[in-house]
Amino acid sequence: MKEGQEQAILAAHVQMPDGLCAGCRVWWSRLTPYPCWQVEWATSRQARTITVRFLEGVR
């Protein structure tokens, strides 16, 4: 994975007024409810990174 990939996904996959994911609609013509699996993946990766940084600082 490239650094910053999570931010790129979160920037493209935003919630539209109708409750669907904008990135999924534009990139794949899919009507996917927000949050889609890409958003869930990106937020979990960010949480892991933050947790690792915190735990490294505690030691």
C-alpha positions in Angstrom: 0.0 0.0 0.0 1.2 3.5 -0.8 1.1 6.1 1.9 -1.8 8.4 1.6 -3.9 5.9 -0.2 -6.4 6.0 2.6 -6.9 9.7 2.3 -7.4 9.5 -1.4 -10.1 6.9 -0.9 -11.8 8.9 1.8 -11.7 12.0 -0.4 -13.4 10.3 -3.3 -15.9 8.1 -1.4 -18.1 10.6 0.2 -21.8 10.4 1.1 -24.2 11.9 -1.5 -27.4 13.6 -0.4 -29.3 10.4 -1.4 -27.2 8.3 1.0 -25.1 6.6 -1.6 -21.4 6.6 -2.1 -20.2 9.1 -4.7 -16.9 7.3 -5.5 -18.6 3.9 -6.2 -21.2 5.7 -8.4 -18.5 7.6 -10.4 -15.9 4.8 -10.7 -18.0 1.7 -11.1 -21.5 2.9 -11.7 -22.6 1.1 -8.6 -25.4 2.3 -6.3 -23.7 1.5 -3.0 -24.9 2.7 0.3 -22.5 4.9 2.3 -20.2 3.9 3.9 -19.0 1.5 1.3 -16.4 -1.2 1.9 -13.6 1.1 0.6 -14.4 3.7 3.3 -14.6 1.0 6.0 -11.2 -0.3 4.9 -9.6 3.1 4.8 -10.9 4.1 8.2 -9.7 0.8 9.8 -6.2 1.4 8.2 -6.1 4.9 9.7 -7.1 3.6 13.1 -4.4 0.9 13.0 -1.8 3.5 12.1 -2.8 5.8 14.9 -2.9 2.9 17.4 0.6 1.8 16.4 2.0 5.3 16.7 0.4 5.7 20.1 1.7 2.3 21.4 5.2 3.0 20.1 5.1 6.3 22.1 4.1 4.6 25.3 7.0 2.2 25.4 
